[in-house]
């Protein structure tokens, strides 16, 4: 899932080399912290948060197979 978020973010932003995804794993939950360049933040969030919501939806669909809750935190 970490690689998937990274690949999606890199395809959206202007500075793909600055995309970083940090994985924090706990019992039944995983937090993915997505960091992008300041000028790319709007592209990752999208209008009214649509792109961020879409990224979270795709990740949650993939997490269902692993029976874990995944939170995508954009910083």
C-alpha positions in Angstrom: 0.0 0.0 0.0 2.9 2.4 0.8 4.2 1.9 -2.8 0.8 2.4 -4.2 0.3 5.8 -2.5 3.8 6.8 -3.5 3.2 5.9 -7.2 -0.2 7.7 -7.3 1.3 10.8 -5.7 4.4 10.8 -8.0 2.1 10.7 -11.0 0.2 13.8 -9.9 2.8 16.2 -8.6 5.4 18.4 -10.5 8.2 17.4 -8.2 8.0 13.6 -7.9 11.5 13.4 -6.3 10.1 15.1 -3.2 7.3 12.6 -2.6 7.8 10.6 0.6 5.5 8.1 2.3 6.2 7.0 5.9 4.5 3.9 7.2 3.5 3.7 10.9 2.1 0.3 11.8 0.1 -0.5 14.9 -2.0 -3.5 15.9 -4.8 -3.4 13.4 -4.1 -0.1 11.8 -1.6 1.5 9.5 -0.9 5.2 9.1 0.6 6.4 5.9 2.1 9.9 6.1 2.3 11.4 2.6 4.7 14.3 2.3 5.0 16.4 -0.9 6.5 19.8 -1.9 4.6 22.8 -0.6 3.7 23.9 -4.2 2.3 20.4 -4.9 0.0 20.2 -1.9 -3.0 21.5 -3.8 -2.5 19.0 -6.6 -2.5 16.1 -4.1 -5.6 17.4 -2.2 -7.5 18.5 -5.3 -10.6 20.7 -5.5 -12.7 20.2 -2.4 -10.4 17.3 -1.4 -11.6 15.0 -4.2 -8.1 13.6 -5.1 -7.2 13.1 -1.5 -10.6 11.3 -1.0 -9.9 9.1 -4.1 -6.5 8.1 -2.8 -8.0 7.2 0.6 -10.7 5.2 -1.1 -8.2 3.2 -3.2 -6.0 2.5 -0.2 -9.0 1.4 2.0 -10.1 -1.0 -0.8 -6.6 -2.5 -0.8 -6.5 -2.7 3.0 -9.7 -4.7 3.1 -7.8 -7.7 1.9 -5.4 -7.4 4.8 -8.1 -6.8 7.4 -6.5 -3.6 8.6 -7.6 0.0 8.9 -5.5 2.4 6.9 -5.3 6.1 7.4 -3.7 8.4 4.8 -2.3 11.6 6.4 -1.2 14.3 3.9 1.5 16.6 5.2 
